[in-house]
Amino acid sequence: MQEPAPDARPFLGILFKLASVFAFSFMGAVVKILEVIPGPPGGYPVGQVVFARSFFALIPVFVWLALVGRLNTAFATTNRMGHIKRGLIGSAGMFFGFAGLAALPLADATAISFAAPLFSVVLAALLLGEVVRLYRWSAVLIGFCGVIVMLWPHLSAEALLLSDSDTRARGAFFCLAGAICAAFAMIEVRKLTATETTASIVTHFSLITTTFGMISVLGGAFDPRWAWVSPGLWPAILLLLIGVLGGFGQIFLTEAYRRAPASLIAPFDYTAMIFSIAWGYFLFSKIPESAVLIGATIVSAAGIFVILRERKLGIDRAKQSEASAQRAV
């Protein structure tokens, strides 16, 4: 199945990318608001939040697909098992990500998630057989050093003596696990794009994560922390908003990639740190620790280097292919 020809307008692509990052960061802030407003002891269960994020995201997604005339491709697929694999990994990442977000400040959770592109380089080498040379391995190694710097405030001996040490350490590991799942999901999406339309990828993912979020309600029979809670008016509005923001974030992201090369707009992912710090400061009066900021800077620099390096390699491969074609003629 072929996608429509891209509408090459790079500046508009960058604006869509920034809108996507803003929507996802706002979604994270709303998740944190849901944690701090009066509600059930221990907050709302992660599975319920995952369900709301996935189910209500379908509203703007289906409206968008109808407007652009691609609703008929939403369920078409030639690789259903690939969608299921991506959905399983993405669901796990969503559960880990929201669990980590509940335990850590928004900026800290966002910073740790920046490790995903670094893990994707390793996985691309192991699972896809991609050749990764010294430059990118060096960037990945430096990036992982930045991850250690970010985790240090939550896992150091001094941090483990604090009253909330277990929560912080657990949150840091959850966020790191979420980043690893996101890296696996990136690999699966790269495989899916060979045969599947964007509409199909987005729709199947939302449906699968909605299903797993719904199944989590069964966990309440074994552990009360998984039992869903009937929300009041404002929590219900926040749960709806989480899903709608996630849906718009996905739409903006898709439109960004239709209008500009991935290598051009991917570095703008790191503006999420700016938005997260702003939300944390204005909504929760939280400022990240210096170690988190330093680590995030290291990881961001390494990630951007990897992206730019891959862009250069892509250009070089295109030139070699063109030269080979000309020699063949």
Secondary structure, 3 states (H helix, E strand, C coil): CCCCCCCCCHHHHHHHHHHHHHHHHHHHHHHHHHHHCCCCCCCCCHHHHHHHHHHCCHHHHHHHHHHCCCHHHCCCCCCHHHHHHHHHHHHHHHHHHHHHHHHCCHHHHHHHHCCHHHHHHHHHHHHCCCCCCHHHHHHHHHHHHHHHHHHHHHHCCCHHHCCCHHHHHHHHHHHHHHHHHHHHHHHHHHHHCCCCCHHHHHHHHHHHHHHHHHHHHHHHHCCHHHCCCCCCHHHHHHHHHHHHHHHHHHHHHHHHHHHCCHHHHHHHHHHHHHHHHHHHHHHHCCCCCHHHHHHHHHHHHHHHHHHHHHHHHHHHHHHHHHHHHHHHC
